Amino acid sequence: MLTLTQFRYSADNFAYVVSGPESAVAIDPGAVDEILDFVSARNLRLTHVINTHTHPDHTVGNTPLILRSGATHLDIPALRQSGRLDIDGDPLIVHYTPGHMDDCLTFEIKGRLITGDTLFNGTVGTCFSGDMESFYRTVTFLLTFPDDTKIYAGHDYVQESMAFARIIEPENETEIARYLSLYDPDHVVSTLADEKRANPFVRFNEPHLVNTMKQRDLPVATERERWHSVMELY
C-alpha cells in the first residue's frame, strides 16, 4: 500500500510525497529540503516530480528538486494521457478535474485524493479558468467517491473557510464546530463525509443554502443553477 506524506511550505501550501517500499513521487514539491531529507532517511529513490496544476506556488519546487534528485518531471499533458503512474507496482490514478484552472489534476491512491486547489478542506478553489460548467462537473464527480475518502488539498484554508461557512450557513453551526474540532494544522485532512457536512460549496442542494440563494435573488431551479449560485456567494 502506498504511503502519503504531507509537507507544509510557504504560508499555507502543501507538498506531498507518495511512496512505496523503494520509490517515491513528489507532488507540488515546494518543500524541497524536507522532501529530500524524507526520501534520504528512508532510502527511497525519488523517480518523478508532478503537479496538480501549473500555478507558480505549486511548481516553484520543481526545478531545484529535479536538479538535486535526478527525478523526472512529468507534465500535465503526459499525466492526462497516461491516466496513471505506477509506484513500486501500485497505481497513482490521474483524474482530469478542470475548473480552478483548465489544467487541474486530482491524484488518487487507495482511499485518498490529492485535490490541489480544486477541493479544499472546507471550501473550493476560485474559478480562475472562468469555466464554471467544467468546475460543476468536477465537483459533482469528486462527490461520487466513497464518504470515507480522505481529502488532501493544496492549501490550509480551514479556519478561514469555516469562518465563511458560519456567515453563509449559520444554521449549520453544529457541523462547522465539529469540523473545526477535527482540525490539526500539523496534518490537514478531512473525509468527503466531513466536507458534505460542513463545506458550503459542496452543500449547494441543502435547504438553508438554497434559501440564502433565493434571498439574494440567485437562480435555484436546477442543481446546475444552485452550483453557479453558491459560487456567487464566494
Secondary structure, 3 states (H helix, E strand, C coil): CCEEEEEEECCCEEEEEEECCCEEEEECCCCHHHHHHHHHHCCCEEEEEECCCCCHHHHCCHHHHHHHHCCEECCHHHHHHHCEEEECCEEEEEEECCCCCCCCEEEEECCEEEEECCECCCCECCCCCCCHHHHHHHHHHHCCCCCCCEEEECECCHHHHHHHHHHHCHHHHHHHHHHHHCCCCCCCCEEHHHHHHHCHHHCCCCHHHHHHHHHCCCCCCCHHHHHHHHHHCC
